[in-house]
């Protein structure tokens, strides 16, 4: 079973990495790019066969390690 | 218009960051995690109203800046 965790900065939190990307794209001639934000996707291989339980455990992993919940929000998807 | 770019390591390329995450999760008691891989999601704000053209331009951005195509692959989604 696989779990896909999407971690992104909460709206309103400054994203310097995204700003740098937008600036660099503008410099390369892509002037229609007015902003960029960067997030992470973490794909976990899980042994557990129980999807409901897995979702709860992965949420716990996010709270403890994968996301900084002060500035980031996360979303968990469980795949077959 | 928004473009969402997913960048991930090609299969077979070692992912030390993912390995560190899996190891840390195991250490926290999540022993069912047997592996992890980490990717990026870049959300771009585009002014362009032409979706087909936008997709091509974003692919060009990936080739030039957003992805290292030697070791990474990317996928572009255009959202209304």
Backbone of each chain as nested JSON, in Angstrom:
{
  "chains": [
    {"id": "A", "residues": [
      {"number": 1, "name": "UNK", "atoms": {"N": [0.835, -1.202, 0.0], "CA": [0.0, 0.0, 0.0], "C": [0.869, 1.251, 0.0]}},
      {"number": 2, "name": "UNK", "atoms": {"N": [0.407, 2.257, -0.747], "CA": [1.184, 3.498, -0.812], "C": [0.375, 4.65, -0.222]}},
      {"number": 3, "name": "UNK", "atoms": {"N": [1.061, 5.596, 0.405], "CA": [0.41, 6.822, 0.874], "C": [1.129, 7.995, 0.226]}},
      {"number": 4, "name": "UNK", "atoms": {"N": [0.349, 8.932, -0.31], "CA": [0.942, 10.128, -0.91], "C": [0.582, 11.314, -0.016]}},
      {"number": 5, "name": "UNK", "atoms": {"N": [1.603, 11.99, 0.485], "CA": [1.395, 13.13, 1.378], "C": [1.786, 14.414, 0.641]}},
      {"number": 6, "name": "UNK", "atoms": {"N": [0.846, 15.336, 0.556], "CA": [1.116, 16.641, -0.058], "C": [1.316, 17.65, 1.066]}},
      {"number": 7, "name": "UNK", "atoms": {"N": [2.448, 18.296, 1.084], "CA": [2.733, 19.314, 2.103], "C": [2.948, 20.647, 1.402]}},
      {"number": 8, "name": "UNK", "atoms": {"N": [2.217, 21.673, 1.831], "CA": [2.42, 22.993, 1.215], "C": [2.33, 24.066, 2.288]}},
      {"number": 9, "name": "UNK", "atoms": {"N": [2.911, 25.211, 1.997], "CA": [2.83, 26.332, 2.926], "C": [1.394, 26.807, 3.013]}},
      {"number": 10, "name": "UNK", "atoms": {"N": [0.969, 27.217, 4.221], "CA": [-0.372, 27.767, 4.375], "C": [-0.482, 29.064, 3.575]}},
      {"number": 11, "name": "UNK", "atoms": {"N": [-1.686, 29.372, 3.102], "CA": [-1.862, 30.638, 2.384], "C": [-1.473, 31.789, 3.314]}},
      {"number": 12, "name": "UNK", "atoms": {"N": [-0.782, 32.771, 2.784], "CA": [-0.383, 33.915, 3.589], "C": [1.037, 33.807, 4.117]}},
      {"number": 13, "name": "UNK", "atoms": {"N": [1.589, 32.566, 4.132], "CA": [2.976, 32.399, 4.567], "C": [3.892, 32.697, 3.381]}},
      {"number": 14, "name": "UNK", "atoms": {"N": [4.87, 33.554, 3.59], "CA": [5.797, 33.921, 2.514], "C": [6.574, 32.707, 2.021]}},
      {"number": 15, "name": "UNK", "atoms": {"N": [6.792, 32.632, 0.702], "CA": [7.492, 31.514, 0.095], "C": [8.681, 32.047, -0.708]}},
      {"number": 16, "name": "UNK", "atoms": {"N": [9.825, 32.227, -0.046], "CA": [10.983, 32.803, -0.741], "C": [11.471, 31.938, -1.897]}},
      {"number": 17, "name": "UNK", "atoms": {"N": [11.353, 30.615, -1.735], "CA": [11.789, 29.706, -2.812], "C": [10.926, 29.919, -4.052]}},
      {"number": 18, "name": "UNK", "atoms": {"N": [9.611, 30.036, -3.829], "CA": [8.697, 30.292, -4.943], "C": [8.967, 31.635, -5.598]}},
      {"number": 19, "name": "UNK", "atoms": {"N": [9.277, 32.61, -4.769], "CA": [9.571, 33.942, -5.288], "C": [10.822, 33.899, -6.172]}},
      {"number": 20, "name": "UNK", "atoms": {"N": [11.822, 33.169, -5.723], "CA": [13.065, 33.048, -6.491], "C": [12.799, 32.375, -7.831]}},
      {"number": 21, "name": "UNK", "atoms": {"N": [11.926, 31.348, -7.823], "CA": [11.594, 30.639, -9.066], "C": [10.881, 31.576, -10.037]}},
      {"number": 22, "name": "UNK", "atoms": {"N": [9.883, 32.331, -9.528], "CA": [9.141, 33.254, -10.395], "C": [10.095, 34.295, -10.983]}},
      {"number": 23, "name": "UNK", "atoms": {"N": [11.003, 34.798, -10.153], "CA": [11.961, 35.81, -10.592], "C": [12.888, 35.238, -11.678]}},
      {"number": 24, "name": "UNK", "atoms": {"N": [13.356, 34.018, -11.444], "CA": [14.264, 33.384, -12.412], "C": [13.552, 33.119, -13.735]}},
      {"number": 25, "name": "UNK", "atoms": {"N": [12.281, 32.697, -13.665], "CA": [11.509, 32.443, -14.898], "C": [11.31, 33.75, -15.665]}},
      {"number": 26, "name": "UNK", "atoms": {"N": [11.006, 34.828, -14.947], "CA": [10.874, 36.138, -15.591], "C": [12.177, 36.485, -16.306]}},
      {"number": 27, "name": "UNK", "atoms": {"N": [13.298, 36.225, -15.64], "CA": [14.605, 36.525, -16.213], "C": [14.914, 35.707, -17.451]}},
      {"number": 28, "name": "UNK", "atoms": {"N": [14.316, 34.512, -17.542], "CA": [14.528, 33.643, -18.708], "C": [13.572, 33.995, -19.85]}},
      {"number": 29, "name": "UNK", "atoms": {"N": [12.738, 35.01, -19.661], "CA": [11.845, 35.438, -20.739], "C": [10.395, 35.01, -20.557]}},
      {"number": 30, "name": "UNK", "atoms": {"N": [10.11, 34.284, -19.474], "CA": [8.718, 33.877, -19.213], "C": [8.058, 34.967, -18.37]}},
      {"number": 31, "name": "UNK", "atoms": {"N": [7.721, 36.065, -19.032], "CA": [7.25, 37.233, -18.273], "C": [5.814, 37.104, -17.797]}},
      {"number": 32, "name": "UNK", "atoms": {"N": [5.075, 36.101, -18.319], "CA": [3.686, 35.92, -17.883], "C": [3.578, 35.222, -16.519]}},
      {"number": 33, "name": "UNK", "atoms": {"N": [4.711, 34.771, -15.958], "CA": [4.66, 34.134, -14.638], "C": [4.64, 35.225, -13.57]}},
      {"number": 34, "name": "UNK", "atoms": {"N": [3.53, 35.33, -12.854], "CA": [3.414, 36.406, -11.868], "C": [3.673, 35.915, -10.443]}},
      {"number": 35, "name": "UNK", "atoms": {"N": [3.743, 34.611, -10.261], "CA": [4.024, 34.099, -8.926], "C": [4.222, 32.599, -8.966]}},
      {"number": 36, "name": "UNK", "atoms": {"N": [4.866, 32.064, -7.938], "CA": [5.069, 30.619, -7.853], "C": [5.109, 30.229, -6.388]}},
      {"number": 37, "name": "UNK", "atoms": {"N": [4.592, 29.049, -6.091], "CA": [4.696, 28.504, -4.728], "C": [5.164, 27.053, -4.835]}},
      {"number": 38, "name": "UNK", "atoms": {"N": [5.949, 26.637, -3.846], "CA": [6.567, 25.313, -3.91], "C": [6.08, 24.447, -2.758]}},
      {"number": 39, "name": "UNK", "atoms": {"N": [5.694, 23.237, -3.067], "CA": [5.296, 22.28, -2.039], "C": [6.053, 20.981, -2.215]}},
      {"number": 40, "name": "UNK", "atoms": {"N": [5.821, 20.061, -1.29], "CA": [6.486, 18.762, -1.325], "C": [5.459, 17.649, -1.486]}},
      {"number": 41, "name": "UNK", "atoms": {"N": [5.874, 16.574, -2.138], "CA": [5.052, 15.369, -2.181], "C": [5.901, 14.22, -1.665]}},
      {"number": 42, "name": "UNK", "atoms": {"N": [5.435, 13.564, -0.636], "CA": [6.183, 12.442, -0.072], "C": [5.38, 11.168, -0.29]}},
      {"number": 43, "name": "UNK", "atoms": {"N": [5.968, 10.203, -0.995], "CA": [5.299, 8.931, -1.255], "C": [5.873, 7.883, -0.314]}},
      {"number": 44, "name": "UNK", "atoms": {"N": [5.006, 7.29, 0.497], "CA": [5.45, 6.315, 1.495], "C": [5.004, 4.911, 1.1]}},
      {"number": 45, "name": "UNK", "atoms": {"N": [5.894, 3.952, 1.245], "CA": [5.525, 2.542, 1.076], "C": [5.138, 1.995, 2.438]}},
      {"number": 46, "name": "UNK", "atoms": {"N": [3.892, 1.55, 2.536], "CA": [3.392, 1.038, 3.82], "C": [3.089, -0.439, 3.709]}},
      {"number": 47, "name": "UNK", "atoms": {"N": [3.351, -1.158, 4.796], "CA": [3.011, -2.577, 4.795], "C": [1.555, -2.815, 5.16]}},
      {"number": 48, "name": "UNK", "atoms": {"N": [0.975, -1.879, 5.907], "CA": [-0.374, -2.05, 6.459], "C": [-1.433, -2.24, 5.366]}},
      {"number": 49, "name": "UNK", "atoms": {"N": [-2.347, -3.195, 5.563], "CA": [-3.368, -3.451, 4.546], "C": [-4.679, -2.731, 4.853]}},
      {"number": 50, "name": "UNK", "atoms": {"N": [-4.794, -2.124, 6.025], "CA": [-6.043, -1.477, 6.452], "C": [-5.996, 0.021, 6.122]}},
      {"number": 51, "name": "UNK", "atoms": {"N": [-6.751, 0.425, 5.099], "CA": [-6.644, 1.794, 4.579], "C": [-7.042, 2.858, 5.598]}},
      {"number": 52, "name": "UNK", "atoms": {"N": [-8.129, 2.634, 6.334], "CA": [-8.609, 3.637, 7.283], "C": [-7.572, 3.875, 8.378]}},
      {"number": 53, "name": "UNK", "atoms": {"N": [-7.04, 2.785, 8.891], "CA": [-6.01, 2.851, 9.903], "C": [-4.752, 3.519, 9.351]}},
      {"number": 54, "name": "UNK", "atoms": {"N": [-4.425, 3.19, 8.087], "CA": [-3.237, 3.755, 7.45], "C": [-3.357, 5.275, 7.366]}},
      {"number": 55, "name": "UNK", "atoms": {"N": [-4.533, 5.761, 6.973], "CA": [-4.721, 7.207, 6.83], "C": [-4.454, 7.912, 8.156]}},
      {"number": 56, "name": "UNK", "atoms": {"N": [-4.971, 7.326, 9.227], "CA": [-4.778, 7.917, 10.553], "C": [-3.302, 7.9, 10.96]}},
      {"number": 57, "name": "UNK", "atoms": {"N": [-2.636, 6.793, 10.648], "CA": [-1.212, 6.692, 11.003], "C": [-0.376, 7.682, 10.199]}},
      {"number": 58, "name": "UNK", "atoms": {"N": [-0.704, 7.846, 8.934], "CA": [0.07, 8.785, 8.109], "C": [-0.162, 10.22, 8.585]}},
      {"number": 59, "name": "UNK", "atoms": {"N": [-1.404, 10.54, 9.01], "CA": [-1.678, 11.87, 9.558], "C": [-0.814, 12.112, 10.804]}},
      {"number": 60, "name": "UNK", "atoms": {"N": [-0.657, 11.06, 11.585], "CA": [0.188, 11.152, 12.779], "C": [1.656, 11.403, 12.391]}},
      {"number": 61, "name": "UNK", "atoms": {"N": [2.117, 10.727, 11.312], "CA": [3.487, 10.948, 10.81], "C": [3.672, 12.405, 10.392]}},
      {"number": 62, "name": "UNK", "atoms": {"N": [2.622, 12.977, 9.762], "CA": [2.694, 14.37, 9.319], "C": [2.836, 15.298, 10.507]}},
      {"number": 63, "name": "UNK", "atoms": {"N": [2.019, 15.054, 11.535], "CA": [2.048, 15.914, 12.72], "C": [3.4, 15.831, 13.418]}},
      {"number": 64, "name": "UNK", "atoms": {"N": [3.976, 14.621, 13.426], "CA": [5.212, 14.424, 14.181], "C": [6.47, 14.774, 13.406]}},
      {"number": 65, "name": "UNK", "atoms": {"N": [6.449, 14.558, 12.076], "CA": [7.713, 14.7, 11.333], "C": [7.58, 15.386, 9.977]}},
      {"number": 66, "name": "UNK", "atoms": {"N": [6.571, 14.996, 9.193], "CA": [6.604, 15.366, 7.771], "C": [6.227, 16.809, 7.496]}},
      {"number": 67, "name": "UNK", "atoms": {"N": [5.389, 17.406, 8.341], "CA": [4.963, 18.787, 8.106], "C": [5.235, 19.637, 9.337]}},
      {"number": 68, "name": "UNK", "atoms": {"N": [5.537, 20.891, 9.11], "CA": [5.607, 21.86, 10.208], "C": [4.256, 22.55, 10.247]}},
      {"number": 69, "name": "UNK", "atoms": {"N": [3.394, 22.079, 11.149], "CA": [1.986, 22.509, 11.103], "C": [1.791, 23.968, 11.523]}},
      {"number": 70, "name": "UNK", "atoms": {"N": [2.844, 24.615, 11.984], "CA": [2.73, 26.049, 12.266], "C": [2.565, 26.822, 10.952]}},
      {"number": 71, "name": "UNK", "atoms": {"N": [3.334, 26.427, 9.943], "CA": [3.317, 27.171, 8.679], "C": [2.866, 26.333, 7.491]}},
      {"number": 72, "name": "UNK", "atoms": {"N": [2.719, 25.022, 7.672], "CA": [2.374, 24.165, 6.534], "C": [1.066, 23.42, 6.774]}},
      {"number": 73, "name": "UNK", "atoms": {"N": [0.399, 23.069, 5.686], "CA": [-0.763, 22.189, 5.788], "C": [-0.477, 20.956, 4.933]}},
      {"number": 74, "name": "UNK", "atoms": {"N": [-1.182, 19.868, 5.241], "CA": [-0.912, 18.631, 4.514], "C": [-2.208, 17.929, 4.138]}},
      {"number": 75, "name": "UNK", "atoms": {"N": [-2.09, 17.038, 3.173], "CA": [-3.217, 16.274, 2.673], "C": [-2.702, 14.869, 2.417]}},
      {"number": 76, "name": "UNK", "atoms": {"N": [-3.469, 13.862, 2.842], "CA": [-3.021, 12.467, 2.708], "C": [-3.93, 11.728, 1.734]}},
      {"number": 77, "name": "UNK", "atoms": {"N": [-3.325, 10.998, 0.801], "CA": [-4.084, 10.117, -0.099], "C": [-3.54, 8.708, 0.077]}},
      {"number": 78, "name": "UNK", "atoms": {"N": [-4.45, 7.752, 0.255], "CA": [-4.022, 6.356, 0.349], "C": [-4.33, 5.693, -0.995]}},
      {"number": 79, "name": "UNK", "atoms": {"N": [-3.322, 4.995, -1.545], "CA": [-3.509, 4.323, -2.83], "C": [-3.374, 2.825, -2.642]}},
      {"number": 80, "name": "UNK", "atoms": {"N": [-4.355, 2.099, -3.191], "CA": [-4.376, 0.621, -3.17], "C": [-3.107, 0.083, -2.594]}}
    ]},
    {"id": "B", "residues": [
      {"number": 1, "name": "UNK", "atoms": {"N": [-4.913, 32.044, -14.729], "CA": [-4.688, 30.622, -14.987], "C": [-3.528, 30.099, -14.129]}},
      {"number": 2, "name": "UNK", "atoms": {"N": [-3.683, 28.865, -13.661], "CA": [-2.625, 28.274, -12.833], "C": [-2.051, 27.037, -13.517]}},
      {"number": 3, "name": "UNK", "atoms": {"N": [-0.776, 26.811, -13.327], "CA": [-0.148, 25.581, -13.799], "C": [0.463, 24.884, -12.593]}},
      {"number": 4, "name": "UNK", "atoms": {"N": [0.232, 23.583, -12.492], "CA": [0.815, 22.802, -11.396], "C": [1.841, 21.853, -12.006]}},
      {"number": 5, "name": "UNK", "atoms": {"N": [3.072, 21.98, -11.565], "CA": [4.164, 21.15, -12.087], "C": [4.596, 20.171, -11.015]}},
      {"number": 6, "name": "UNK", "atoms": {"N": [4.538, 18.893, -11.334], "CA": [5.006, 17.848, -10.415], "C": [6.389, 17.392, -10.88]}},
      {"number": 7, "name": "UNK", "atoms": {"N": [7.373, 17.496, -10.016], "CA": [8.733, 17.069, -10.363], "C": [9.131, 15.955, -9.411]}},
      {"number": 8, "name": "UNK", "atoms": {"N": [9.566, 14.828, -9.961], "CA": [9.999, 13.726, -9.086], "C": [11.225, 13.051, -9.678]}},
      {"number": 9, "name": "UNK", "atoms": {"N": [11.977, 12.392, -8.828], "CA": [13.143, 11.66, -9.305], "C": [12.689, 10.508, -10.192]}},
      {"number": 10, "name": "UNK", "atoms": {"N": [13.462, 10.225, -11.232], "CA": [13.143, 9.082, -12.085], "C": [13.277, 7.793, -11.278]}},
      {"number": 11, "name": "UNK", "atoms": {"N": [12.493, 6.772, -11.645], "CA": [12.628, 5.491, -10.935], "C": [14.06, 4.981, -11.106]}},
      {"number": 12, "name": "UNK", "atoms": {"N": [14.619, 4.469, -10.043], "CA": [15.979, 3.946, -10.119], "C": [17.013, 4.933, -9.619]}},
      {"number": 13, "name": "UNK", "atoms": {"N": [16.658, 6.22, -9.561], "CA": [17.597, 7.213, -9.026], "C": [17.491, 7.197, -7.5]}},
      {"number": 14, "name": "UNK", "atoms": {"N": [18.621, 7.099, -6.838], "CA": [18.637, 7.065, -5.368], "C": [18.07, 8.349, -4.788]}},
      {"number": 15, "name": "UNK", "atoms": {"N": [17.297, 8.234, -3.708], "CA": [16.679, 9.399, -3.068], "C": [17.097, 9.438, -1.593]}},
      {"number": 16, "name": "UNK", "atoms": {"N": [18.231, 10.061, -1.294], "CA": [18.728, 10.063, 0.087], "C": [17.772, 10.78, 1.044]}},
      {"number": 17, "name": "UNK", "atoms": {"N": [17.085, 11.824, 0.558], "CA": [16.135, 12.545, 1.418], "C": [14.994, 11.609, 1.82]}},
      {"number": 18, "name": "UNK", "atoms": {"N": [14.484, 10.851, 0.835], "CA": [13.423, 9.894, 1.116], "C": [13.885, 8.821, 2.082]}},
      {"number": 19, "name": "UNK", "atoms": {"N": [15.125, 8.373, 1.889], "CA": [15.685, 7.344, 2.76], "C": [15.774, 7.85, 4.196]}},
      {"number": 20, "name": "UNK", "atoms": {"N": [16.191, 9.114, 4.354], "CA": [16.292, 9.715, 5.685], "C": [14.915, 9.808, 6.336]}},
      {"number": 21, "name": "UNK", "atoms": {"N": [13.904, 10.154, 5.548], "CA": [12.54, 10.254, 6.074], "C": [12.053, 8.886, 6.549]}},
      {"number": 22, "name": "UNK", "atoms": {"N": [12.253, 7.85, 5.71], "CA": [11.808, 6.504, 6.078], "C": [12.512, 6.054, 7.358]}},
      {"number": 23, "name": "UNK", "atoms": {"N": [13.799, 6.326, 7.448], "CA": [14.585, 5.936, 8.615], "C": [14.075, 6.659, 9.866]}},
      {"number": 24, "name": "UNK", "atoms": {"N": [13.805, 7.97, 9.72], "CA": [13.325, 8.759, 10.864], "C": [11.951, 8.269, 11.323]}},
      {"number": 25, "name": "UNK", "atoms": {"N": [11.083, 7.929, 10.356], "CA": [9.746, 7.429, 10.71], "C": [9.855, 6.093, 11.446]}},
      {"number": 26, "name": "UNK", "atoms": {"N": [10.749, 5.227, 10.954], "CA": [10.976, 3.953, 11.653], "C": [11.412, 4.215, 13.094]}},
      {"number": 27, "name": "UNK", "atoms": {"N": [12.306, 5.181, 13.268], "CA": [12.803, 5.527, 14.596], "C": [11.721, 6.069, 15.509]}},
      {"number": 28, "name": "UNK", "atoms": {"N": [10.679, 6.684, 14.91], "CA": [9.57, 7.228, 15.694], "C": [8.51, 6.172, 16.004]}},
      {"number": 29, "name": "UNK", "atoms": {"N": [8.757, 4.947, 15.577], "CA": [7.822, 3.876, 15.89], "C": [6.923, 3.466, 14.738]}},
      {"number": 30, "name": "UNK", "atoms": {"N": [7.07, 4.126, 13.582], "CA": [6.265, 3.754, 12.413], "C": [7.052, 2.704, 11.618]}},
      {"number": 31, "name": "UNK", "atoms": {"N": [7.04, 1.483, 12.139], "CA": [7.903, 0.458, 11.55], "C": [7.366, -0.122, 10.256]}},
      {"number": 32, "name": "UNK", "atoms": {"N": [6.082, 0.189, 9.928], "CA": [5.524, -0.337, 8.688], "C": [5.954, 0.471, 7.459]}},
      {"number": 33, "name": "UNK", "atoms": {"N": [6.682, 1.574, 7.66], "CA": [7.163, 2.367, 6.522], "C": [8.425, 1.718, 5.982]}},
      {"number": 34, "name": "UNK", "atoms": {"N": [8.35, 1.177, 4.755], "CA": [9.505, 0.483, 4.21], "C": [10.284, 1.34, 3.218]}},
      {"number": 35, "name": "UNK", "atoms": {"N": [9.719, 2.492, 2.845], "CA": [10.448, 3.362, 1.923], "C": [9.709, 4.666, 1.731]}},
      {"number": 36, "name": "UNK", "atoms": {"N": [10.428, 5.681, 1.26], "CA": [9.802, 6.976, 0.997], "C": [10.545, 7.654, -0.139]}},
      {"number": 37, "name": "UNK", "atoms": {"N": [9.8, 8.395, -0.964], "CA": [10.439, 9.189, -2.018], "C": [9.826, 10.584, -1.977]}},
      {"number": 38, "name": "UNK", "atoms": {"N": [10.661, 11.566, -2.276], "CA": [10.227, 12.952, -2.138], "C": [10.234, 13.653, -3.492]}},
      {"number": 39, "name": "UNK", "atoms": {"N": [9.151, 14.339, -3.79], "CA": [9.07, 15.129, -5.018], "C": [8.668, 16.555, -4.701]}},
      {"number": 40, "name": "UNK", "atoms": {"N": [8.616, 17.375, -5.737], "CA": [8.246, 18.777, -5.575], "C": [6.987, 19.074, -6.372]}},
      {"number": 41, "name": "UNK", "atoms": {"N": [6.199, 20.023, -5.877], "CA": [5.066, 20.532, -6.643], "C": [5.233, 22.039, -6.737]}},
      {"number": 42, "name": "UNK", "atoms": {"N": [5.287, 22.553, -7.945], "CA": [5.439, 23.996, -8.131], "C": [4.164, 24.528, -8.776]}},
      {"number": 43, "name": "UNK", "atoms": {"N": [3.502, 25.46, -8.111], "CA": [2.275, 26.059, -8.633], "C": [2.618, 27.437, -9.194]}},
      {"number": 44, "name": "UNK", "atoms": {"N": [2.335, 27.611, -10.473], "CA": [2.682, 28.875, -11.148], "C": [1.42, 29.669, -11.458]}},
      {"number": 45, "name": "UNK", "atoms": {"N": [1.467, 30.966, -11.201], "CA": [0.39, 31.861, -11.64], "C": [0.763, 32.393, -13.012]}},
      {"number": 46, "name": "UNK", "atoms": {"N": [-0.1, 32.108, -13.993], "CA": [0.185, 32.529, -15.37], "C": [-0.856, 33.543, -15.822]}},
      {"number": 47, "name": "UNK", "atoms": {"N": [-0.425, 34.494, -16.623], "CA": [-1.376, 35.456, -17.16], "C": [-2.054, 34.933, -18.415]}},
      {"number": 48, "name": "UNK", "atoms": {"N": [-1.371, 34.039, -19.124], "CA": [-1.82, 33.567, -20.434], "C": [-3.196, 32.89, -20.361]}},
      {"number": 49, "name": "UNK", "atoms": {"N": [-4.081, 33.202, -21.298], "CA": [-5.424, 32.619, -21.282], "C": [-5.541, 31.389, -22.176]}},
      {"number": 50, "name": "UNK", "atoms": {"N": [-4.521, 31.096, -22.965], "CA": [-4.565, 29.991, -23.936], "C": [-3.931, 28.73, -23.315]}},
      {"number": 51, "name": "UNK", "atoms": {"N": [-4.783, 27.761, -22.947], "CA": [-4.309, 26.598, -22.184], "C": [-3.278, 25.757, -22.951]}},
      {"number": 52, "name": "UNK", "atoms": {"N": [-3.519, 25.511, -24.24], "CA": [-2.617, 24.661, -25.024], "C": [-1.239, 25.301, -25.098]}},
      {"number": 53, "name": "UNK", "atoms": {"N": [-1.223, 26.58, -25.37], "CA": [0.026, 27.326, -25.44], "C": [0.705, 27.353, -24.072]}},
      {"number": 54, "name": "UNK", "atoms": {"N": [-0.106, 27.512, -23.026], "CA": [0.441, 27.564, -21.666], "C": [1.151, 26.26, -21.339]}},
      {"number": 55, "name": "UNK", "atoms": {"N": [0.52, 25.12, -21.697], "CA": [1.117, 23.824, -21.38], "C": [2.502, 23.693, -22.017]}},
      {"number": 56, "name": "UNK", "atoms": {"N": [2.596, 24.159, -23.259], "CA": [3.872, 24.072, -23.975], "C": [4.925, 24.973, -23.336]}},
      {"number": 57, "name": "UNK", "atoms": {"N": [4.472, 26.18, -22.921], "CA": [5.415, 27.11, -22.303], "C": [5.893, 26.581, -20.94]}},
      {"number": 58, "name": "UNK", "atoms": {"N": [4.996, 25.977, -20.185], "CA": [5.39, 25.455, -18.872], "C": [6.357, 24.274, -19.051]}},
      {"number": 59, "name": "UNK", "atoms": {"N": [6.124, 23.442, -20.08], "CA": [7.053, 22.341, -20.352], "C": [8.446, 22.906, -20.659]}},
      {"number": 60, "name": "UNK", "atoms": {"N": [8.468, 24.021, -21.377], "CA": [9.741, 24.688, -21.692], "C": [10.414, 25.197, -20.397]}},
      {"number": 61, "name": "UNK", "atoms": {"N": [9.601, 25.73, -19.479], "CA": [10.137, 26.188, -18.179], "C": [10.761, 25.028, -17.416]}},
      {"number": 62, "name": "UNK", "atoms": {"N": [10.097, 23.858, -17.497], "CA": [10.615, 22.676, -16.81], "C": [11.967, 22.278, -17.378]}},
      {"number": 63, "name": "UNK", "atoms": {"N": [12.05, 22.262, -18.719], "CA": [13.296, 21.852, -19.371], "C": [14.436, 22.812, -19.032]}},
      {"number": 64, "name": "UNK", "atoms": {"N": [14.088, 24.112, -18.934], "CA": [15.131, 25.118, -18.742], "C": [15.508, 25.349, -17.288]}},
      {"number": 65, "name": "UNK", "atoms": {"N": [14.519, 25.214, -16.375], "CA": [14.799, 25.618, -14.995], "C": [14.244, 24.682, -13.924]}},
      {"number": 66, "name": "UNK", "atoms": {"N": [12.987, 24.255, -14.09], "CA": [12.291, 23.652, -12.939], "C": [12.705, 22.215, -12.644]}},
      {"number": 67, "name": "UNK", "atoms": {"N": [13.116, 21.486, -13.683], "CA": [13.493, 20.089, -13.462], "C": [14.888, 19.823, -13.996]}},
      {"number": 68, "name": "UNK", "atoms": {"N": [15.597, 18.925, -13.353], "CA": [16.869, 18.436, -13.883], "C": [16.542, 17.147, -14.63]}},
      {"number": 69, "name": "UNK", "atoms": {"N": [16.394, 17.268, -15.955], "CA": [15.845, 16.14, -16.723], "C": [16.801, 14.95, -16.829]}},
      {"number": 70, "name": "UNK", "atoms": {"N": [18.028, 15.107, -16.334], "CA": [18.93, 13.951, -16.296], "C": [18.424, 12.947, -15.254]}},
      {"number": 71, "name": "UNK", "atoms": {"N": [17.978, 13.458, -14.112], "CA": [17.571, 12.557, -13.027], "C": [16.102, 12.71, -12.628]}},
      {"number": 72, "name": "UNK", "atoms": {"N": [15.423, 13.738, -13.152], "CA": [14.042, 13.972, -12.735], "C": [13.082, 13.915, -13.928]}},
      {"number": 73, "name": "UNK", "atoms": {"N": [11.829, 13.588, -13.651], "CA": [10.792, 13.678, -14.658], "C": [9.717, 14.629, -14.136]}},
      {"number": 74, "name": "UNK", "atoms": {"N": [8.951, 15.188, -15.058], "CA": [7.948, 16.163, -14.619], "C": [6.631, 15.92, -15.336]}},
      {"number": 75, "name": "UNK", "atoms": {"N": [5.561, 16.506, -14.761], "CA": [4.23, 16.374, -15.29], "C": [3.57, 17.728, -15.088]}},
      {"number": 76, "name": "UNK", "atoms": {"N": [2.889, 18.233, -16.122], "CA": [2.287, 19.569, -16.058], "C": [0.766, 19.449, -16.105]}},
      {"number": 77, "name": "UNK", "atoms": {"N": [0.096, 20.145, -15.181], "CA": [-1.373, 20.237, -15.221], "C": [-1.742, 21.707, -15.323]}},
      {"number": 78, "name": "UNK", "atoms": {"N": [-2.631, 22.027, -16.264], "CA": [-3.109, 23.407, -16.371], "C": [-4.498, 23.478, -15.739]}},
      {"number": 79, "name": "UNK", "atoms": {"N": [-4.689, 24.431, -14.832], "CA": [-5.992, 24.589, -14.17], "C": [-6.606, 25.913, -14.583]}},
      {"number": 80, "name": "UNK", "atoms": {"N": [-7.879, 25.805, -15.007], "CA": [-8.681, 26.978, -15.372], "C": [-8.001, 28.255, -14.987]}}
    ]}
  ]
}
